[in-house]
């Protein structure tokens, strides 16, 4: 597994954080899976940003930004709409994104049960290096971790989608964030209007996962 100490996944502006590496390496991951060289991926994000085509876009908190690029990795969308014809295929179970988080009830489609179209865009989600340092300090690791690179923005997630703008994060992700850094969240309080918008979207969508246990995605 690549780590944040791997110089090949670092550019002047971005680095690939360990939290995003699971989208390459974890077969149980629900959501966008990426089959592309990690170092080349970060370089292409840097190039798109430097060209002016992919500026930093504000996220849900000051420490969160987005970069939107065309889908150059052939990734398929990470979630699909729930319809009358596929709702019987929904699965559910308890899962956590990391050992620092509480397991929560989630639902998903099995990749073998639904067809996901290729995405048009990638939403590259960034956290500031300072925020990632704070989250690290709040949840001690069982093993020694290399220091974070000096680049200002860490890539923490990549969402393959058919929109060139931010779609709502899942309601449970908002709740996790509100629980605080000690539980693996960001510490950002829950805002009811944003939560309601998330519910409206995710009531009609579900992530796609390759494994039977539905490892948590975003």
C-alpha positions, 0 to 999 in steps of 0.5 A: 500500500502506498503511504503519505510518505511515498514521494511518488504520490506528492506534487507541489500542491497535492498528496495522496492521503492514506484514507484515499488509498483504499479506493485503489487497494481495498476490494471491499470499498463501496463507491468509486474504485480506481485502477490507475497508477497512483503517482500518475493520478496525482500528477494529472490532478496537479496538471489540471489545476495548474492549467486553470481548468480545475481550480480549488472549489470550496467544500463543506468547511474551510479546510475542505476543497474540491477539484473537478476533472474529466474522468481520465481513469475510466472509473464508473459512477460510485452510486446509482439511482434506486428504482422500482426495478432494482430496489429489491437488490439493495443490501444492508449491514454494519460497517466502518471506514477505518478502525477509528470509526464506529460501525454504522448501518449502511445500504448498498448495491452489489456490483454484480447486481447492477450496471454502473455507467462510466462517469464523466467527471471525478470529484477529487476531495481535498483536506488541508494538511493542517486538518489531517494533522489534527485528525491524526493527533486525535486518533493515535495509530497502532503502528508508526506512521510517516509524517505528512508531506509538505504539500498543502492539500491531501487527496482524501477521496475521489468520486466518479460521477456524472456531475461537474459539481459537488453532490451531497455527502451521505447523511451518515458521513455528516453524522460521523463528522459531527461526532468529532475527530476522536470517532474518526470524523472532522468535528464539523457540526451538523447543519440541518439544511445540508442534512435535509438536502443529503437525505433528499439525494440519498433516499433515492441513491445507493453506493455500489460495492464489490464485496458481500459485506458492504465496506463503507465508502464516503 
